[in-house]
Amino acid sequence: MREFGYERVLDISGAVALLGGVPDARFLGGGTNLVDLMKAGVERPALLIDVRELPLDEVEFTHDGGLRIGATVTNSDLAAHPEVRRHYPALAQAVLAGASGQLRNMATVGGNLLQRTRCGYFTDLSKPCNKRVPGSGCPALTGEHRNHAILGASEHCVATHPSDMAVALAAFDAVISYETADGPGELPLRQFYRPVGDTPHIETDLPPGALITGVTLPPAPVAAHSRYRKVRERASYAFAIGSIAAALEVQDDVVREVRLAFGAVASRPWRARAAERVLIGGPASAEAFAAAADAELAAAEALPRNGYKMTLMRNLVVAVLTELAEEATR
């Protein structure tokens, strides 16, 4: 049994100050990932700082018509919020596709962003893992890697990011707000997650001691015509083997705007910008959608047992964009 401290905080500045004063402290939201990692011995915090009572549990419009989502909003409340469902349906669908109802009732937006990979080597202390012990190696390269990365990986790590929610946030250019002892700050989601490179243990560019306070979604009319599709190995609670968040605007059978992000193919949510560039101004056809997917996947590097993801993601792009295009013409 490893002892640890526990403190519940009621104000943001107090939470940040407490974290800065205790080595190896961790913020605790719903605990749906952190507590599991503590049980496995992967995380060993000296202090848990419970932030669930902080005044960060609202979803509200911004002055320009976007949405701001507080960091302690639960996944269940986020998925059920009428404005999220109306203006960013893919986000609501992504959240509902993740975990189980019981876990969504506990899990928070801030915690969801920071969840760690579900790679079996990461959670198995008897095996080396560069995410857990830098420099120890990545056994997934030659071992079990069927559900590992095909984009943006490196010789140091081929694990994937597990979040469904973050994939939808990536498609809609979300911005992460945080608080430190030096004051507030912001990071676009595209800069929030670091490329895996040779430091896979450093997963985000959050400043040391930072507390995530919320997520802002800029206004995006195309997001109202969006969808999240997740492929998993069973219909019940399971992590994705491939997923897509897509939004599409079509006029006169021409793509006027499109947003695409992939999940379960990289160490972070993968914004498919190459595919978007191919599609803008072109025909809204299955052939064009397939060509766009091929353009994005041209940079993919599959391992011996995860090459199926290439075909899977291509088919997902075509299927979801075709559905959205057909809806746009009704």
N, C-alpha and C positions, 0 to 999 in steps of 0.2 A: 504494500500500500504506500503510495507516494502522497504526502500531505501537500496541500496548497491552500492559499488564502482566498477569501471571497469577500468582495465589497460591492454593494449596490449604490449607484450614483444617481443623482437627480438633476444635475446640471452639467452642461457640456464642458465648461472650463474645468470643473472639478474632475471629470473623467479624464481629460487630457493630462492634468497635473498629476493625477494618481498614477497613470501609466508611466509618465516620465520619471517618477520617483521610485519605481520598483523594477529592478532588472527582471526580465523574463515574464512580465505581466502580459495578459491578453484581454482584449475586450470580448465579452460574452453577450451574444444576442439570443437567438433561439437555441444555440448549442448543438444543432443537428449535424454539424460536421466536426467542430472542435472537440466536443465531448467524445465522439467516436475515436478521434485521433489520440485523445488522452488515454482512453481505455487500451488502445493498441500500443501505447508507449511512444508514438511518433511525436506528439506534442507533450511537453512537460512544463507547463507554466507554473511559476511560483505564486501567481495571484490571478484570479479571474475577476474582472471588473464588469459587473452586470449593467448593461446600458439600456435595458428594455424599458425603463421608466423615464428615459429622456424624452423631451417634447419634440420627437422626430417621427411621429406616427400619422402624418397627414398627407393626403394627395390633393394638390390644389393647382389651379391655373396660374401660369406666369403672366406678366403684364403683356407679353406679345402673343399669347395664345398657346404656348406650350404647356407642359405639365411638370410640376416638381413633386417628386416622390421622396418622402422622408425615409431615412435609413432604417428605422425600426418598424416601418409598415410590414406587416406579415405578408408572406406570399399569397395566402388565401384572400386577404383583404385587397391586395393589389389586383389579383385576377378577377375579383368580383366588382371592382369599382366601375361604375357606369361610364365615367369619362375615359377610362383606360380602354374599356371594351368598345366604346364608340369611336375614339380617335386613333387608338393603337391596338387593334384587335389581335395582331400577331403577338404582342407582348402578353396579353391575357392568355392566349392559347399556349404560349411557351411556358408560362408559369404553371398552368394546369397540366402540362405534359410532364412536369418534373415531380419526382418523389410521390408520396401518398398524401391523402387528405390530412392525416394526422401530422405529418412532417410539415406540410404547407401551413398549418395552423401555428406552428412554432417558428419556422424559418423566417428570417428577416431579409430585407432587400440588401442591406449592407453586408450581412453574412454570406448571402448568396454570391455576391461579387467576389468574395475572398475565399470561397471554398477551394480545397486542394484537390489534386487529381485523384482519381480512383484506380490508378495503376496498381496492380497487385504487388509489384516490387517495392513501391513506395511505402505501403502499409505493412510489409513483411520485414521485421527487424533482422531476420536471419539472412537477408539478401542485401547486396550493395545497391545503392541508389544515389545518383548525383543530386537529386532534389533534397534528399534527406541528409546525406553525408557527402558534401562536395568533394569530387575527386575520386570517389569510390568506384565509379563505373555505372554503366547502364546495361543490365543483363537483358532488357527487353529487346535489344538490337538483334540478339541471336536466340532469344527465348520466346516467351509468349507475347505476341504483339498484334494479335488479330484485330484488336480495337484501338490500335495506336495511330499516331499522326502520319498523314501523307503530305502535309503542307507545313512549311516553316519549322521543321524539326532540325535536329543536329546530331552529331555523333555523341553528344553528351546527354541527350534526352529525347525520347519520342513519345512521351505521355501526352494525353489530350486533356483539355479543360472540360469539366463535367457540366457546367451550367447551361441550362436551356434559356433562362431569363436573359443572360448576358448576350446570347446570340441575337435576340430581338433588339436589345439595347444597342448593339453594334450597328444594326441595320438603320437605326434611327438617329445616329450621331449623338448618343447620350453624353452628358457631361457629369463627372463625379465631383461632388463638393466634399470638402473635408475641413477639419479644424486641427490646428497644432498649437503648441505653446506660443508660437510666433504669430498666430492669427489664422484666418480662414484662407483657403485656396481652392483651386479647381483644376481638374485634369480631364480633357476629352477622353472618352473611352478608348479611342484609337491609340492614345499614349499611356493609358492606365496600365495595360498589360505589356510586359516587356517581351521582346523576342527571346526565344529560349537560349540561343547562342551557346556560350561556354559557362554560363552562370544560371542554370535552370533552377537553382534554389532561391534566386531573387525573382519573384514572379510579378511584382508590380512596381511602379514608380511612385507609390505613395511615400511621402517623406517619413522619416523615423518618428514614431510617436503620434502619427496622425489617426484621427477618428473620422471615418466616413459619416457624413451628416445627411447626405441626400443624393439624388440623381435627378438631373433636369433633362427633359426631352424637348428639343426645340420644336416649334410648330412645323409640321410636315403634312400638308393635305394628302399626299400620296399614301401616308401611313394608314389612313382610314380604309384603304383598299389593300389590305395586307393579310398574310397567312403565315402560320408556323406549322411545319410538318416535321415530325420526328419518326425515325425508323429505329426500332429496338428489337431485341431478340425475343421478347414476350410482350403481350399486350398490357400487362400490369406493370407496376412500378419497376422501372429499369432505366439505366443510363443509355443515352443514344449511341448507336453505331454510325449514325449520320443524321444531320438535321439541316433545315433551311428556314430562314426568315426572309420573306419576300414581300415586296410592295410594288404595284405596277399601275401606271397610268397610260391608257391607250386612247388615241384619237385617230379616227379614220384608218384603223389598222396599223398605226405607227406608234412605236413606243416613245412617249414623251418624257416619262420619268420612271426610274426603276431603282429599287434598293434590294440588295442581296447580301446575306451573311450566312456562313456555313458554321455548323457546330459538329463537334466530335471528330474533327479532321486535323486539329492543330492544338498547340499548347495554350491557345487563346481563341476567343471567338474570331472567326476569319471573315473579314469584310471582302466580298468578291468584287473588287473595283475593276479588275480587268474585264470581267463579264459585264459589268454595268456599262463600261465604255463601248463595248461591242454592240450592246443593245440599243443605246440611246439614238433615236432618229431612224432606226431600222424597222423592219416589219415585225409585227407581233405574231410570229409563226413558230411552230414546233422546230423547224429547221434552224431558225435564227436562235432560238433558245438553246438548242443543242450546241451550236457553234460558240455561243457565249460561254457555256459550261466548259467546253473544250479549251477555250482561251484561258479560263481561270485555272484549269487543272493541268495546263501545260507545264507549270512549275512543280507539280507534285512529284514526290519520290516515294514510291511504295516500297515496303519491305516484302519479303517472300510470302507472308500470309495475310497482308491487309490490302492487296491490290484490288480486291473486290469493291473497295470504297470509291474507286475511280468511276466504275459503272454506276454504283449506287447514287453518287452525288450528281452525275450527269442526268440520270433518270429523274431524280428529285427536282432538279432545276426545270426540266422540260414539263414534268407533270404539274408542278405548282404554278409556274408561269402560264401554262396553257389554261388552267382553271381560272386564274385571275383575268386573263385576256378574254375568255369567254363570258365571264361575269360582266366585264366592262362594256360588252356590246349588247347586253340584254336591255 
